[in-house]
């Protein structure tokens, strides 16, 4: 008897779910409606209302088109001509602290950016190959942020600066020694229109 009651309620609940279905979207007046051929047109004063003529409905085939995806950021185009004006800065192992030579380089970069106010800059943080991917991505971001903060204190508006971390994905030198690693621990500055 008890099994029969449980089975009955299960069937009843399933039936209620099937009968209820999903909630339907209500149409807002005018949304999704197809104008009929008999819809009334405003009548100008002094003219008699005429019955609208029914136009034959023709079916047209629409050709399928392949849609190509546009680049995500079209307005961000690197500017190679002036790119040589901005110098890279380098970091010590496992550090995002700006050294004295890095501050000098950032000051020169800030002077260039103050003279050329139409450019934006993307600061790219990079690391050497030692450490995990996650650790190096975080360290590269800290390096880019420290350079961005320094440029902001030099008077470059924050809306002209953006950062990205590549971690160890883009080594400047593919070697596996201290000289190569020192070249890879860097921030690069990419001019953007």
Residue pairs with C-beta under 8 A, 6 or more apart in sequence:
27 33
37 52
37 54
37 55
38 52
38 54
39 52
41 52
43 49
75 193
76 120
76 122
76 192
76 193
77 192
77 193
78 190
78 191
78 192
79 119
79 191
79 192
79 193
82 112
82 116
82 119
82 191
83 190
83 191
85 109
85 112
85 191
86 109
86 112
86 121
86 189
86 190
86 191
87 105
87 108
87 109
87 189
88 105
88 186
88 187
88 188
88 189
89 98
89 101
89 102
89 105
89 106
89 147
89 186
89 187
90 99
90 101
90 102
90 182
90 183
90 185
90 186
91 97
91 99
91 102
91 143
91 185
91 186
91 187
92 99
92 185
93 128
93 181
93 185
94 131
94 139
96 139
96 142
96 143
96 145
96 146
97 146
98 106
98 146
98 147
98 150
102 147
103 150
106 147
106 150
106 151
106 154
107 154
109 121
109 151
109 189
110 151
110 154
110 155
110 156
113 119
113 121
113 151
113 156
113 160
114 154
114 155
114 156
117 160
118 193
119 160
119 191
119 192
119 193
120 160
120 161
120 162
120 191
120 192
120 193
121 151
121 156
121 160
121 161
121 162
121 189
121 190
121 191
121 192
122 162
122 163
122 164
122 189
122 190
122 192
123 144
123 147
123 148
123 151
123 161
123 162
123 163
123 164
123 187
123 188
123 189
123 190
124 140
124 144
124 163
124 164
124 165
124 166
124 170
124 187
124 188
124 189
124 190
125 139
125 140
125 141
125 142
125 143
125 144
125 145
125 147
125 163
125 164
125 165
125 166
125 167
125 187
126 140
126 143
126 165
126 166
126 167
126 168
126 170
126 171
126 172
126 184
126 185
126 186
126 187
126 188
127 136
127 139
127 140
127 143
127 167
127 168
127 184
127 185
128 168
128 171
128 180
128 181
128 182
128 184
128 185
129 168
129 171
129 176
129 181
129 184
130 181
131 139
131 168
133 167
133 168
136 167
136 168
137 165
137 166
137 167
138 165
139 165
139 167
140 165
140 166
140 167
141 163
141 165
143 165
143 185
143 186
143 187
144 163
144 164
144 165
144 187
145 163
147 187
147 189
148 158
148 161
148 163
151 161
152 158
152 161
162 192
168 184
171 180
171 183
171 184
172 183
172 184
172 186
173 179
173 180
173 183
173 184
174 180
175 181
